[in-house]
């Protein structure tokens, strides 16, 4: 099983990252030049366009010379593919709607390398979803707006363009995709194809003129907001892993083509066949999570033909069912995905944790695209409990570009806030509006928005959303007992699984939300809010343990189930549990196993925070062994798949990837002390590990850490990037309380210097667990050796 991520070849298209969008902040359109282009489309029998409609647009422009600069703004509902002079320039452009419940994104695309002097042909294929889903708000009308500034010339979509419905695209019969997905199955009848329509030589004189619907902002697409994330990666076409074993003539049985890992991809075929045969195209994950997901059908024309089904799907295997006798000339796939690199790393001497970290990263990546997703098969929905865990993982696993997706999600979450100040997810959404109160508290709190700020340093976004966070938390009330009054919301969901002590859980999540709000209020200088925040936090602090702590565990009065490991772990990470309670909580976490993989992250984190790191490693291994041992390359929604799991039991849910964060943040000890790692700590808790190599991507560059320990030695090699200051801890558990420590071969005294040298490592003090040193940017090798008396 290949666990390494294959380096992909990318289509070199760039897009700028917008720094403000949605009704929450100044609209991007207010700062952009006004649009002169028209929304265009085809005439339909009613106001709404049919679902699963594919439109072709063409225009020819004559340029006097090769342009020095050509930048286009492009928007559609819902996806588009762009060719210039027959060359594919954008593969799957546009983001699902919407940045607000009413508005639409647009792409910015550099066309300069693709235009030339003379006639240039622009061809755009638009896929209109035309139905609602858990990840898309449909405008109801298929359309395109295209405006390019080409030196001193403007190319704008209007009624001079040609447009028509692509006759080869249509709907499959049942089963259809489940209602959570706005995408439809794709059926392509090659007998109706418009062969070569996207090339310069094609004659479009018989095509009708496009219908102009209005100049942006125009209903139903409304305001246009610049795309805040890069265009997607595009690997180009690749052979399947088992390409050499695939047949050259079909026998009618399903052909199983193997991918290197669970991926987003489109499928391609080249065949020689008679006309009118139907080929079924789906993955091994077609029924992932229970109900039908997405599949495709291709109806052949006569002769040699090739086809790529443009709607991305995911899985470990591509299943082609091709009628017997058809000659198979090629079967390939194209991987696409979010445009970030796999720059983070964790490797240690125990292969189990290496595999778990790698599977966590693979699962994270496959749940990123237009938004963070719970899963790429059944829903593709931005549930914010999932997004919180995924966002934390991305800061350790992926290049800093991943933070743009987190920012997009944060602004969407708050732009969709309702008039009653409640928030909900998933958003964007067209057929869902239920609040999951505890997921919402997690999203706006310490692990959600505040973690985003700590790791990204993006204070602007926090400043923009803080007033809406304050409004949402004001919806919650404290009761006469000084504790939070639980809110039902639209779906009173605390976690998958059994034995949920919901009353304690409400209080812990609300306290963590207040903790995050307090930090944000200080950052954004809303100091007038601090007294009320402090009053609420103190009220919970004063009553929480008195009400819920029994002396051996956390349990709410009236709760009759088995002791809930979730609330015992959450009480620790919230800071509500006192150190004197840790031994009893440790016993609870050693015996209780009720949490889903989503909340398991916080239980494991509690063990690290209580300094029971060996317990954390042991529980991690016990809980995740089945997933690690599986041939699947991704982690699951529950502890089993399908009926053995929860909520449908998908096999690719990144909320299960909490161990990735914990291995980098606690086992290796790397975490920000100042925003965006301008200052950071290295305070390792290696537990049973003997060696590890960790790389953490930051805006300043890569933090590269190697550690190894022997019987009486400990070595830590750190490469610290420019613009940072590291606080390095040498664990006393590795070498005892008396030790000699050298840096780059020179002994360093464990005494405070009279004046700190910003160019050298200096002593920073000690505590119960570490000798601590300040390390400026550079390469530093710490070597610690136990004192001779400790070796006797």
C-alpha positions in Angstrom: 0.0 0.0 0.0 1.5 3.3 -1.1 1.3 5.9 1.7 3.4 8.6 0.0 1.8 11.4 -1.8 2.7 11.4 -5.5 4.1 14.7 -6.7 1.6 16.1 -9.1 2.1 18.1 -12.2 0.0 21.3 -12.0 -1.6 23.5 -14.6 0.1 26.8 -13.8 -2.9 29.0 -13.2 -2.8 31.5 -10.4 -5.6 33.3 -8.6 -5.4 36.0 -6.0 -6.7 35.5 -2.5 -9.3 38.0 -1.6 -9.0 39.6 1.9 -12.6 40.6 2.3 -15.9 39.2 1.1 -19.5 38.7 2.0 -22.0 40.9 3.7 -20.0 40.6 6.9 -17.2 42.9 5.5 -16.8 45.3 2.6 -17.8 43.4 -0.5 -15.0 42.6 -2.9 -17.1 44.2 -5.7 -17.0 47.5 -3.9 -13.2 47.6 -4.4 -13.2 46.0 -7.9 -13.8 47.9 -11.1 -17.5 47.8 -12.1 -18.5 45.0 -14.4 -19.2 45.8 -18.0 -19.9 42.2 -19.0 -23.4 40.7 -19.0 -24.6 37.5 -17.5 -25.4 35.3 -20.5 -27.1 31.9 -21.1 -29.7 30.3 -23.2 -33.5 30.8 -23.3 -35.4 28.5 -21.0 -39.1 27.8 -20.8 -39.3 29.3 -17.3 -37.3 31.3 -14.8 -35.4 28.3 -13.6 -32.9 26.3 -15.7 -33.2 22.5 -15.6 -31.1 20.6 -13.2 -27.9 19.0 -14.5 -27.8 21.3 -17.5 -24.6 21.7 -19.5 -24.1 24.8 -21.7 -21.5 25.6 -24.3 -20.3 29.2 -24.9 -18.0 30.5 -27.7 -16.5 33.8 -28.7 -13.8 34.9 -31.1 -11.8 38.0 -30.4 -9.2 39.6 -32.7 -6.1 41.0 -31.0 -3.6 43.3 -32.7 -0.7 41.8 -30.9 0.2 39.3 -28.2 -1.0 40.9 -25.0 1.4 42.0 -22.2 -1.2 41.3 -19.6 -4.6 39.7 -19.7 -6.6 39.0 -16.6 -10.1 37.6 -16.6 -12.9 37.6 -14.1 -15.2 34.6 -14.6 -18.4 33.4 -12.7 -20.9 30.7 -13.4 -23.5 28.7 -11.6 -22.1 26.1 -10.9 -18.8 24.9 -12.5 -16.9 25.7 -15.7 -14.1 24.4 -18.0 -12.2 27.0 -20.1 -10.3 26.6 -23.4 -8.4 29.2 -25.2 -7.5 28.4 -28.8 -8.3 24.8 -28.2 -6.1 24.5 -25.1 -7.5 23.7 -21.7 -6.7 26.6 -19.4 -9.0 26.0 -16.4 -10.1 22.5 -15.4 -13.1 22.9 -13.0 -13.3 26.6 -12.3 -15.7 28.3 -9.9 -16.7 27.6 -6.3 -20.0 26.3 -5.1 -22.4 29.1 -4.1 -22.3 31.0 -1.9 -20.3 33.4 0.2 -23.6 34.6 1.6 -27.1 33.1 1.2 -27.6 35.3 -1.8 -24.3 35.9 -3.5 -21.9 34.2 -5.9 -18.1 33.8 -6.1 -16.0 34.7 -9.2 -12.6 33.5 -10.3 -9.6 35.6 -11.4 -7.6 33.9 -14.1 -4.4 35.0 -15.8 -4.9 34.5 -19.6 -1.6 36.1 -20.7 0.3 33.0 -21.7 -2.6 31.6 -23.7 -3.5 34.5 -26.0 -1.8 35.5 -29.2 -1.9 38.1 -32.0 -4.9 37.6 -34.4 -8.0 35.6 -33.8 -8.4 33.9 -30.4 -11.2 31.5 -29.6 -12.7 31.4 -26.1 -14.8 28.3 -25.3 -16.4 27.7 -22.0 -18.4 24.6 -20.8 -20.7 25.3 -17.9 -22.2 22.7 -15.6 -25.3 24.0 -13.9 -26.1 21.8 -10.8 -29.6 23.3 -10.7 -30.5 21.7 -7.3 -29.8 22.3 -3.7 -27.4 20.4 -1.5 -25.6 20.5 1.8 -22.7 22.3 0.1 -24.3 24.6 -2.5 -27.0 27.2 -2.7 -28.4 27.1 -6.3 -29.3 30.4 -8.0 -31.8 28.5 -10.1 -30.4 29.8 -13.4 -27.5 28.6 -15.6 -25.3 31.5 -16.6 -21.8 32.8 -17.4 -20.2 36.2 -16.9 -16.8 36.7 -18.4 -14.8 39.9 -18.4 -11.1 40.1 -19.4 -8.9 43.2 -19.4 -6.4 42.6 -22.3 -4.0 45.5 -22.3 -6.2 48.3 -23.3 -9.0 46.1 -24.6 -12.0 44.6 -22.7 -13.5 41.3 -23.7 -16.9 41.0 -22.1 -19.7 38.4 -22.4 -22.8 39.7 -24.1 -25.3 38.7 -26.7 -22.6 38.7 -29.4 -21.4 35.4 -27.9 -22.7 32.1 -29.1 -24.4 29.7 -26.6 -26.3 26.4 -26.7 -27.1 23.5 -24.5 -24.7 20.6 -25.0 -26.9 17.9 -26.4 -24.8 14.9 -25.3 -25.2 15.5 -21.6 -28.2 14.2 -19.7 -29.4 12.3 -16.7 -29.1 8.7 -15.7 -31.9 6.6 -14.5 -32.3 5.7 -10.9 -30.7 5.3 -8.5 -29.9 9.0 -8.3 -27.5 10.7 -5.8 -28.7 11.2 -2.3 -30.4 14.5 -1.5 -27.3 15.9 0.3 -25.4 16.3 -3.0 -26.1 19.2 -5.4 -24.3 17.3 -8.2 -26.1 14.9 -10.4 -25.0 11.7 -12.1 -23.5 12.5 -15.5 -24.7 10.7 -18.6 -22.9 11.4 -21.9 -24.2 10.2 -25.2 -21.3 10.4 -27.6 -23.7 10.0 -30.6 -24.9 13.5 -29.8 -21.5 15.1 -29.1 -20.5 18.4 -30.6 -17.1 17.2 -31.7 -14.4 19.8 -31.6 -16.8 22.6 -30.4 -14.1 24.0 -28.1 -11.4 24.4 -30.8 -10.6 27.3 -33.1 -11.6 25.4 -36.3 -15.1 24.7 -35.2 -17.9 26.4 -37.3 -20.4 27.9 -34.8 -22.3 29.9 -37.4 -25.5 27.8 -36.8 -25.4 28.4 -33.1 -27.9 30.8 -31.6 -26.8 34.1 -29.9 -26.5 34.0 -26.2 -29.3 35.6 -24.2 -28.1 38.5 -22.0 -29.6 38.5 -18.5 -28.1 41.6 -16.9 -24.9 43.2 -15.7 -23.5 42.3 -12.3 -24.8 42.6 -9.7 -27.9 41.0 -11.3 -30.4 38.6 -9.8 -30.4 35.7 -9.2 -26.6 35.6 -8.8 -26.4 39.0 -7.1 -23.1 40.4 -5.7 -20.0 38.8 -7.1 -17.2 38.0 -4.5 -13.7 37.1 -5.5 -12.6 33.6 -5.0 -10.6 33.5 -1.8 -8.7 30.2 -2.4 -6.5 29.0 -5.3 -7.7 27.2 -8.4 -7.6 23.5 -7.9 -4.5 21.3 -8.5 -4.6 19.3 -11.7 -2.3 16.3 -12.1 -3.0 15.6 -15.8 -3.9 12.1 -16.9 -2.1 9.2 -15.3 -2.1 5.5 -15.7 -3.7 3.5 -12.9 -1.5 1.6 -10.5 -2.4 -1.7 -12.1 -2.5 -0.5 -15.7 -0.4 -3.4 -17.0 -3.0 -5.8 -15.7 -6.1 -4.2 -17.2 -7.6 -5.9 -20.2 -7.4 -4.7 -23.8 -10.7 -6.2 -24.8 -13.6 -6.2 -22.4 -15.2 -9.5 -21.4 -18.2 -7.6 -19.9 -17.2 -8.0 -16.3 -16.4 -5.0 -14.1 -12.8 -3.7 -14.6 -11.2 -2.7 -11.3 -8.6 0.0 -11.9 -6.5 0.8 -8.8 -5.6 4.3 -7.6 -2.5 4.8 -5.4 -4.7 6.1 -2.6 -8.1 7.5 -1.9 -8.3 10.6 -4.1 -10.5 13.1 -5.9 -10.3 12.3 -9.6 -12.0 12.2 -12.9 -12.0 9.1 -15.0 -10.9 8.8 -18.7 -11.3 6.1 -21.3 -10.2 5.6 -24.9 -12.0 2.7 -26.7 -12.9 1.3 -30.1 -16.6 0.4 -30.0 -19.8 0.2 -32.0 -22.4 2.9 -31.3 -25.1 2.7 -28.6 -23.3 0.7 -25.9 -23.6 2.0 -22.3 -20.5 2.0 -20.0 -21.0 2.3 -16.3 -18.5 4.4 -14.4 -18.3 4.5 -10.6 -15.9 3.9 -7.7 -15.7 1.4 -4.9 -17.0 4.2 -2.7 -20.3 4.6 -4.7 -22.3 3.6 -1.6 -19.9 5.1 0.9 -21.9 6.2 3.9 -25.0 4.2 2.9 -27.1 6.0 0.2 -26.0 6.3 -3.4 -23.4 8.9 -4.2 -22.2 9.8 -7.7 -21.7 7.7 -10.8 -21.6 8.3 -14.6 -22.6 6.6 -17.8 -21.1 6.9 -21.3 -23.0 5.9 -24.4 -20.6 5.0 -27.3 -20.5 6.3 -30.8 -19.1 4.3 -33.7 -15.3 3.9 -33.8 -12.3 5.1 -31.8 -13.4 7.6 -29.2 -12.2 9.1 -25.9 -14.1 10.6 -23.0 -13.4 12.1 -19.6 -16.2 12.3 -17.1 -15.8 15.8 -15.7 -17.5 15.5 -12.3 -15.0 14.5 -9.7 -15.5 11.4 -7.6 -13.4 9.7 -5.0 -12.3 6.2 -4.0 -9.5 3.7 -4.0 -10.7 2.0 -7.1 -12.3 3.0 -10.4 -14.9 0.5 -11.6 -15.6 0.5 -15.4 -18.3 -1.9 -16.6 -17.7 -2.1 -20.3 -19.8 -4.3 -22.7 -18.1 -7.4 -24.0 -16.0 -7.1 -27.1 -15.1 -3.4 -26.8 -11.4 -2.7 -27.5 -9.8 -0.8 -24.6 -7.1 1.5 -25.8 -6.5 3.4 -22.6 -8.0 3.8 -19.1 -6.6 6.7 -17.1 -7.4 9.1 -14.3 -6.8 12.8 -13.5 -6.3 13.7 -9.8 -7.5 17.1 -8.7 -7.6 18.7 -5.3 -7.0 21.7 -3.1 -3.9 23.7 -4.0 -1.6 23.1 -1.0 1.5 21.0 -0.7 2.3 18.2 1.7 5.0 20.0 3.5 4.4 18.8 7.1 5.9 15.6 8.4 6.0 13.2 11.4 8.1 10.1 11.5 9.2 8.1 14.6 10.6 4.7 15.5 7.2 3.1 15.8 5.6 2.5 12.4 2.1 2.5 13.9 2.1 6.2 14.6 3.8 7.0 11.2 1.0 5.2 9.4 -1.7 6.9 11.6 -0.2 10.3 10.8 0.0 9.6 7.1 -3.6 8.3 7.0 -4.7 11.4 8.9 -3.1 13.6 6.3 -4.5 11.7 3.4 -8.0 11.9 5.0 -7.5 15.6 5.6 -6.6 16.3 2.0 -9.5 14.4 0.6 -11.9 16.4 2.7 -10.8 19.8 1.3 -12.0 21.3 -1.9 -14.5 24.1 -2.2 -14.9 23.9 1.5 -13.7 21.7 4.4 -16.0 18.6 4.2 -17.1 15.9 6.5 -16.6 13.4 3.7 -16.1 13.6 -0.1 -18.7 11.0 -1.0 -22.1 11.1 0.8 -22.3 14.8 1.7 -19.3 17.1 0.8 -20.7 19.3 3.6 -18.9 21.8 5.7 -20.0 20.6 9.2 -18.1 22.9 11.6 -17.3 20.2 14.2 -15.4 18.5 11.4 -13.9 21.7 10.2 -12.4 22.6 13.6 -10.4 19.4 13.7 -9.4 19.6 10.1 -8.2 23.1 10.3 -6.0 22.2 13.2 -4.5 19.3 11.3 -3.9 21.4 8.2 -1.6 23.8 10.1 0.8 20.8 10.8 0.4 18.9 7.6 0.0 21.3 4.7 1.7 24.4 3.3 0.3 27.8 4.6 -2.0 28.2 1.6 -4.4 25.8 3.4 -5.3 28.6 5.8 -7.2 30.4 3.0 -9.8 27.6 3.1 -10.2 28.0 6.8 -10.7 31.7 6.4 -13.2 31.2 3.7 -15.1 28.8 6.0 -15.0 31.2 8.9 -16.4 34.1 6.9 -19.1 31.9 5.3 -20.1 30.6 8.8 -20.7 34.1 10.0 -22.1 35.5 6.8 -24.9 33.0 7.1 -25.8 34.1 10.6 -29.6 34.4 10.9 -31.6 37.4 12.1 -32.0 35.8 15.5 -28.2 35.7 15.8 -27.9 31.9 15.7 -25.4 30.3 13.4 -25.6 26.8 11.8 -23.7 24.5 9.5 -23.2 23.1 7.0 -23.0 26.3 5.0 -23.1 27.1 2.1 -26.3 25.0 1.9 -29.6 25.0 0.1 -31.5 22.3 1.8 -30.2 22.4 5.4 -30.6 25.1 8.2 -30.4 23.3 11.5 -28.1 24.4 14.3 -26.0 21.8 16.1 -25.4 24.0 19.2 -22.3 22.2 20.5 -20.6 22.2 17.1 -21.3 25.9 16.8 -19.8 26.6 20.2 -16.7 24.6 19.1 -16.5 26.6 15.9 -16.4 30.1 17.4 -14.4 29.1 20.5 -10.9 28.3 21.6 -10.4 25.4 19.2 -12.1 27.1 16.3 -11.5 30.7 15.6 -8.9 31.3 18.2 -6.8 28.4 17.0 -7.1 29.8 13.5 -5.7 33.1 14.7 -2.9 31.5 16.8 -1.6 29.5 13.8 -2.3 31.9 11.0 -1.8 35.3 12.6 -4.7 36.6 10.7 -6.1 39.3 13.1 -8.1 41.0 10.3 -10.5 38.1 10.0 -11.0 37.9 13.8 -11.7 41.6 13.8 -14.3 41.1 11.1 -16.2 38.2 12.7 -15.9 39.1 16.4 -19.1 41.2 16.6 -21.1 38.2 15.2 -19.4 35.8 17.5 -20.4 38.0 20.4 -24.0 38.1 19.1 -24.1 34.4 18.9 -22.7 33.7 22.4 -25.2 36.3 23.8 -28.0 33.9 22.6 -26.9 31.5 25.3 -27.9 32.2 28.9 -26.8 31.1 32.4 -29.4 29.7 34.7 -30.1 30.2 38.4 -27.6 27.5 39.2 -24.8 29.6 37.6 -24.4 27.1 34.7 -25.3 27.3 31.1 -28.9 26.6 30.0 -28.8 23.9 27.3 -30.2 24.9 24.0 -31.9 22.4 21.8 -31.1 24.1 18.5 -32.2 22.3 15.3 -30.4 19.1 16.2 -29.3 18.5 19.8 -26.2 16.5 18.8 -23.3 16.1 21.2 -21.4 13.3 19.5 -22.0 10.0 17.8 -22.2 7.0 20.1 -23.8 6.2 23.4 -23.4 7.4 27.0 -23.3 11.1 26.3 -23.6 13.3 29.4 -25.1 16.2 27.6 -25.5 18.6 30.5 -21.8 18.6 31.3 -21.0 18.7 27.6 -23.0 21.9 27.0 -21.2 23.6 29.9 -17.7 22.6 28.7 -18.2 23.7 25.1 -19.8 27.0 26.2 -16.9 27.6 28.6 -14.4 26.9 25.8 -16.4 29.3 23.5 -16.2 32.0 26.2 -12.5 31.4 26.6 -12.0 31.9 22.9 -14.2 35.0 22.9 -12.2 36.5 25.7 -9.0 36.2 23.7 -10.7 37.7 20.6 -12.2 40.5 22.6 -8.7 41.5 23.8 -7.2 41.1 20.4 -9.8 43.3 18.7 -9.9 45.8 21.5 -13.5 45.1 22.5 -12.5 45.5 26.1 -16.0 46.7 27.0 -17.1 43.0 26.6 -14.5 41.6 29.1 -16.5 42.2 32.3 -19.5 40.2 31.0 -17.3 37.4 29.6 -15.4 37.2 32.9 -18.7 37.1 34.8 -20.0 34.2 32.8 -16.7 32.3 33.0 -16.4 32.8 36.7 -20.0 31.7 37.2 -19.2 28.4 35.4 -15.9 28.0 37.3 -17.6 28.5 40.6 -20.4 26.0 40.0 -19.0 23.4 37.5 -16.9 21.2 39.9 -19.4 21.7 42.8 -22.2 20.4 40.6 -20.6 17.8 38.3 -17.5 16.4 40.2 -18.4 13.3 42.2 -14.9 12.8 43.7 -14.0 10.1 41.2 -15.5 11.4 37.9 -17.5 14.1 36.1 -21.2 13.2 36.0 -24.3 15.4 35.9 -27.1 14.9 38.4 -29.8 12.7 36.9 -27.4 11.2 34.3 -27.8 7.4 34.5 -25.5 6.2 31.7 -21.9 4.9 32.0 -19.3 7.4 32.8 -18.7 9.6 29.8 -15.1 9.8 28.8 -15.8 12.8 26.6 -16.8 15.2 29.3 -13.9 14.1 31.6 -11.4 14.8 28.8 -13.1 18.1 27.8 -13.1 19.3 31.4 -9.3 19.0 31.4 -8.7 20.8 28.0 -11.1 23.5 29.0 -9.1 24.2 32.2 -12.0 23.4 34.5 -10.6 20.3 36.0 -8.1 20.9 38.8 -4.7 19.0 38.9 -5.8 17.2 42.1 -8.5 15.5 40.0 -6.1 14.2 37.4 -5.4 10.8 38.9 -9.1 10.1 39.1 -9.7 11.3 35.6 -6.8 9.2 34.4 -8.6 6.1 35.8 -11.8 7.1 33.9 -10.0 7.5 30.6 -8.2 4.2 31.1 -11.5 2.3 31.3 -14.2 4.2 29.3 -14.5 4.1 25.5 -17.6 6.0 24.3 -16.3 8.9 22.3 -16.4 9.0 18.5 -13.2 9.7 16.7 -14.3 13.4 16.6 -14.2 13.8 20.4 -11.5 11.3 20.9 -9.1 14.0 19.9 -9.9 16.0 23.0 -9.6 13.0 25.3 -6.1 12.2 24.0 -5.2 15.9 24.3 -6.3 15.8 27.9 -4.0 12.9 28.6 -1.1 14.9 27.2 -2.0 18.0 29.1 -2.2 16.0 32.4 1.3 14.7 31.5 0.1 11.1 31.1 1.7 10.9 27.7 2.3 7.1 27.9 -1.4 6.7 28.5 -2.1 8.9 25.4 0.1 6.8 23.2 -1.4 3.6 24.5 -5.0 4.7 24.1 -4.3 6.1 20.6 -2.9 2.8 19.6 -5.8 0.9 21.1 -8.5 3.1 19.5 -7.0 3.4 16.0 -5.4 0.0 15.5 -8.3 -1.2 13.3 -8.0 1.8 11.0 -4.2 1.7 10.9 -4.2 -2.0 10.0 -6.8 -1.6 7.3 -5.7 -1.5 3.6 -7.7 1.7 3.2 -5.6 4.8 3.0 -8.1 7.0 4.9 -9.6 7.2 8.4 -13.3 6.4 9.1 -16.3 8.3 10.5 -16.6 5.9 13.3 -14.7 3.0 14.8 -16.1 0.8 12.1 -17.3 1.2 8.5 -20.9 1.2 7.3 -23.3 -0.4 9.9 -20.3 -0.9 12.3 -19.8 2.9 12.4 -22.0 5.9 13.2 -24.1 8.1 11.0 -23.5 6.1 7.9 -20.0 5.0 8.6 -18.0 6.6 5.7 -14.4 5.6 5.3 -13.0 9.1 4.8 -13.8 11.5 7.7 -11.0 13.9 8.6 -12.5 14.6 12.0 -10.8 11.4 12.9 -7.4 12.8 12.3 -6.8 14.4 15.7 -3.8 12.2 16.3 -2.0 14.0 13.5 -2.3 17.3 15.4 -1.4 15.7 18.7 1.7 13.9 17.5 3.1 17.1 16.1 1.9 19.4 18.8 2.5 17.3 21.9 4.7 14.3 21.1 7.1 16.6 19.2 6.0 19.6 21.3 5.8 22.2 18.5 3.2 24.8 19.0 2.9 28.6 18.6 3.7 30.9 21.5 3.0 34.0 19.3 0.7 34.2 16.3 1.9 32.4 13.2 4.9 30.9 15.0 6.7 34.2 15.3 7.4 32.7 18.7 7.0 28.9 19.3 7.8 26.2 21.7 9.4 22.8 21.4 8.4 21.0 24.6 8.4 17.3 23.6 6.4 14.6 25.3 7.8 11.5 23.5 6.3 8.9 25.8 7.5 5.5 24.5 9.2 6.9 21.4 12.9 6.7 21.0 13.3 9.0 18.0 11.3 11.2 15.8 11.5 13.6 12.9 9.0 16.4 12.6 8.5 19.2 10.0 6.0 22.0 10.7 5.2 24.4 7.9 4.8 28.1 8.9 4.5 31.4 7.1 8.2 32.0 8.1 9.4 28.7 6.6 9.8 25.1 7.8 10.5 24.2 11.4 12.6 21.0 11.2 13.1 18.9 14.3 14.9 15.7 14.9 15.0 14.0 18.4 16.6 10.9 19.7 17.2 9.5 23.2 19.4 6.8 24.5 19.9 5.3 28.0 21.4 8.5 29.4 21.4 10.9 26.4 19.0 13.1 24.6 19.7 14.9 21.3 17.5 17.5 19.7 18.4 19.0 16.3 16.4 22.1 15.4 16.3 24.1 12.2 14.4 27.3 13.0 13.3 29.7 10.2 14.0 33.4 10.0 11.6 35.7 11.8 11.0 33.2 14.7 12.1 32.7 18.3 12.0 29.2 19.7 11.6 28.1 23.3 13.3 24.7 23.5 12.7 22.3 26.3 15.1 19.5 27.1 12.9 16.9 28.9 14.3 16.0 32.4 12.6 12.6 32.1 15.1 11.7 29.4 18.3 12.7 31.3 17.4 13.4 34.9 17.4 16.6 36.9 21.2 16.9 36.7 22.6 16.9 33.2 25.2 18.5 31.1 23.9 20.2 28.0 25.8 21.4 25.0 24.6 23.4 22.0 26.4 23.0 18.7 29.2 21.2 20.6 29.7 23.9 23.3 28.5 23.4 26.9 25.9 25.9 27.9 25.4 26.9 31.5 22.0 26.4 33.1 22.0 29.9 34.5 20.3 33.0 33.4 22.6 35.2 31.3 23.1 38.9 32.3 21.8 39.8 28.9 20.2 37.7 26.3 22.2 37.4 23.0 19.6 37.4 20.1 22.1 35.5 17.9 22.8 32.6 20.3 21.0 30.0 22.4 20.5 31.3 26.0 19.1 29.7 29.1 15.4 30.5 29.8 14.9 28.7 33.1 13.4 25.4 34.2 10.3 23.8 35.5 9.3 20.4 36.7 9.6 18.9 33.3 12.2 20.8 31.2 15.4 22.7 31.0 14.4 25.6 28.8 16.4 27.6 26.3 15.7 30.5 23.8 16.9 29.6 20.3 17.0 32.3 17.5 16.7 31.3 13.8 19.4 28.9 12.7 20.5 25.3 13.0 21.0 24.1 16.6 22.0 20.8 18.0 21.2 20.2 21.7 23.1 17.3 23.3 22.1 16.4 26.9 23.8 13.8 29.0 22.8 12.5 32.4 25.2 13.3 35.2 27.5 10.4 36.2 25.8 9.9 39.6 22.5 9.2 37.8 24.0 6.4 35.9 25.1 4.4 38.9 
